[in-house]
Amino acid sequence: MSQRPLPSRAELLRAMAQSPLFCALKPGILELVALRGQVRGYEAGESVFEAGEPADRFFLVIHGRVKVFRLSPKGGEQVLHTYGPGTTFGEAAMWAGGRFPAYSQALAPTALFSLSRQALRAAFAGNPDLAIGMMAGLSQKLRGFVQLVEDLSLKEVPARLASALLAEARKAGSERFRLSRTKAELAAHLGTIPETLSRGLRKLQDAGVIAVRGPEISVRKPAELKRLAGDD
């Protein structure tokens, strides 16, 4: 377990207030929900859950980063998503009442708040706004996963890379941004290998579409990047 002290109640409440699932709730209701869950620290590389484990709870990242991924029969890793402070994961599997379909692992020293299905049902009973907020958050995440499946099934690696760079720019609110994940993580997310990703970035840079300086990217020709991504 990480040697970093566990977060304070104030840090937990700040992370909950950032989350789409909880941000619409009044402070008093957040406090009540916080009391129903558990906080635990994880070292970098430590497993949060494995595919096939009972999905009896979901997680909120208080600090640190977590990835959710699947493994191919040959052991290849496909990163489905990475999560940072204020984001949640595992909700859909929990409500399905089955088992986690993927693996989760801490990418850095991380603190997670977990809330069981039983505790959440009890919270819903007295707070219908919590249920409405969670439905909205799940809908937003579902749209993201649908887009990911579409990109992986219909687009080649250069188009996936262009889409990912556009998404990073939108998230940063600027055409100059720092990648939110390592290049190895981005490659896994795009269903490719780091060498192919590096070649793709180099080709975009040679064409003057982007400028790359370590983890920093500057989009020089946004219209061309959108064309490559197939973004209408």
C-alpha positions in Angstrom: 0.0 0.0 0.0 1.2 3.5 -0.7 3.1 5.3 2.0 1.4 8.6 1.1 -1.2 9.5 3.9 -4.8 8.8 3.1 -6.7 11.9 2.0 -8.7 13.9 4.4 -12.5 14.1 4.4 -12.2 17.5 2.8 -10.1 16.1 -0.1 -12.6 13.3 -0.6 -15.5 15.7 -0.7 -13.6 17.9 -3.2 -13.1 14.9 -5.5 -16.8 13.9 -5.1 -17.9 17.5 -6.0 -15.8 17.2 -9.3 -17.5 14.0 -10.3 -20.4 14.0 -12.7 -22.1 11.5 -10.5 -22.1 13.7 -7.4 -21.5 17.3 -8.5 -25.2 18.3 -8.4 -25.6 17.1 -4.8 -25.8 19.5 -1.8 -22.8 19.3 0.6 -24.9 17.7 3.3 -25.9 14.8 1.0 -22.3 14.4 -0.2 -21.3 14.0 3.5 -23.8 11.3 4.0 -22.7 9.4 0.9 -19.0 9.8 1.9 -19.8 8.1 5.3 -21.2 5.1 3.5 -18.0 4.3 1.5 -14.3 3.3 2.1 -11.0 5.0 1.3 -7.9 3.0 0.4 -4.5 3.8 -0.9 -2.7 1.9 -3.8 0.9 1.8 -4.9 1.8 2.4 -8.6 1.2 -0.9 -10.4 -1.1 -2.4 -7.7 -4.2 -4.1 -8.9 -7.6 -2.5 -8.0 -9.6 -5.4 -9.4 -9.2 -8.2 -11.9 -11.5 -9.5 -14.7 -13.9 -12.0 -13.2 -14.0 -10.6 -9.7 -17.5 -9.9 -8.3 -18.5 -6.3 -9.3 -20.0 -5.4 -5.9 -18.8 -1.8 -5.8 -17.6 1.2 -7.9 -14.7 3.6 -7.4 -13.9 7.3 -7.3 -10.4 8.6 -7.8 -9.4 11.0 -5.0 -5.8 11.5 -6.2 -3.5 9.6 -8.5 -4.4 7.7 -11.8 -5.9 4.4 -12.6 -6.2 2.5 -15.9 -8.9 0.0 -16.9 -7.7 -2.5 -19.5 -8.4 -5.9 -21.1 -5.9 -8.6 -22.1 -5.9 -10.5 -25.4 -5.4 -14.3 -25.5 -1.7 -13.5 -26.4 -1.3 -11.2 -23.4 -1.6 -8.0 -25.3 -3.0 -5.1 -23.3 -5.8 -2.8 -24.6 -6.4 0.2 -22.3 -10.0 1.1 -22.3 -9.7 4.2 -20.2 -7.5 6.1 -17.7 -9.0 7.9 -14.8 -7.8 10.8 -12.7 -9.1 12.8 -9.7 -12.9 13.3 -9.6 -13.6 10.5 -12.1 -15.4 7.2 -11.3 -15.2 3.7 -12.8 -16.8 0.3 -12.3 -20.4 1.6 -12.1 -21.9 -0.3 -15.1 -20.4 -3.6 -14.0 -21.7 -3.0 -10.4 -25.2 -2.3 -11.5 -25.2 -5.3 -13.9 -24.7 -7.4 -10.8 -22.1 -9.7 -12.4 -18.4 -9.6 -12.5 -15.8 -7.0 -13.7 -15.2 -7.6 -17.4 -11.7 -6.0 -17.3 -8.7 -5.3 -15.1 -7.9 -2.1 -13.2 -4.5 -1.0 -12.0 -3.0 2.1 -10.3 -0.6 4.0 -12.5 0.7 6.1 -9.6 0.3 6.3 -5.9 -3.5 6.6 -5.7 -6.3 6.9 -3.2 -9.7 5.5 -4.1 -13.1 5.9 -2.5 -15.3 2.8 -3.1 -19.0 2.5 -2.6 -20.8 -0.8 -2.5 -24.0 -1.6 -4.3 -25.8 -2.2 -1.0 -24.6 1.2 0.4 -25.6 3.0 -2.7 -29.1 1.5 -2.8 -29.5 2.7 0.8 -28.4 6.2 -0.2 -30.8 6.2 -3.2 -33.7 5.5 -0.9 -33.6 8.9 0.7 -31.9 10.9 -2.1 -33.5 10.5 -5.5 -31.2 13.3 -6.8 -28.3 11.0 -6.3 -29.9 8.4 -8.7 -30.6 11.1 -11.3 -27.0 12.4 -11.1 -25.6 8.9 -11.5 -27.7 8.2 -14.5 -26.4 11.4 -16.2 -22.8 10.4 -15.5 -23.3 6.9 -16.8 -24.9 8.2 -20.0 -21.9 10.5 -20.5 -19.5 7.6 -20.0 -21.5 5.4 -22.3 -21.1 7.9 -25.1 -17.4 7.9 -24.6 -17.2 4.1 -24.8 -19.4 4.0 -27.9 -17.0 6.4 -29.6 -14.0 4.3 -28.5 -15.5 1.1 -30.0 -16.3 3.0 -33.2 -12.8 4.3 -33.5 -11.2 0.9 -32.8 -13.4 -0.9 -35.3 -13.8 1.6 -38.1 -10.6 3.7 -38.1 -7.0 3.0 -38.9 -4.2 4.0 -36.5 -3.5 7.4 -38.0 -7.2 8.4 -37.8 -7.4 7.1 -34.2 -4.3 9.1 -33.3 -5.7 12.3 -34.9 -9.0 11.8 -33.0 -7.1 11.3 -29.7 -5.1 14.5 -30.3 -8.3 16.4 -31.0 -9.8 15.1 -27.8 -6.8 16.1 -25.8 -7.0 19.6 -27.3 -10.7 19.9 -26.4 -10.0 18.7 -22.9 -7.3 21.2 -22.4 -9.3 24.0 -24.1 -6.2 24.9 -26.2 -4.4 23.8 -29.3 -1.3 23.6 -27.2 -1.5 20.9 -24.5 0.4 18.3 -22.5 -0.6 14.6 -23.1 -2.7 13.4 -20.2 -1.2 9.9 -20.4 2.2 8.5 -21.4 2.9 7.6 -25.0 2.9 3.9 -24.0 -0.5 4.3 -22.4 -1.8 6.3 -25.4 -0.6 3.6 -27.8 -2.3 0.9 -25.8 -5.5 3.0 -25.7 -5.4 3.3 -29.5 -4.9 -0.5 -29.9 -1.3 -0.2 -31.3 2.3 -0.3 -30.0 4.5 2.7 -29.0 6.7 2.4 -32.1 3.7 2.8 -34.4 2.5 5.7 -32.3 5.9 7.4 -32.5 6.0 7.0 -36.3 2.5 8.5 -36.5 3.4 11.5 -34.4 6.6 12.0 -36.5 4.6 11.9 -39.7 2.2 14.5 -38.4 5.0 16.7 -37.3 6.9 16.3 -40.6 3.7 17.4 -42.4 3.4 20.5 -40.2 0.1 19.4 -38.7 1.5 19.3 -35.2 4.6 20.2 -33.3 5.9 17.7 -30.7 8.2 18.6 -27.7 8.3 15.6 -25.3 4.8 15.2 -23.9 3.8 18.7 -25.2 1.8 18.9 -28.4 0.9 22.0 -30.5 -1.7 21.6 -33.2 -0.6 23.8 -36.1 -3.2 22.8 -38.6 -6.4 21.9 -36.8 -8.5 21.6 -40.0 -6.1 19.1 -41.4 -6.1 17.1 -38.1 -9.9 17.0 -38.2 -9.8 15.8 -41.8 -7.4 13.0 -40.9 -9.6 12.0 -38.0 -12.7 11.9 -40.1 -14.2 14.6 -37.8 -17.1 16.3 -39.5 
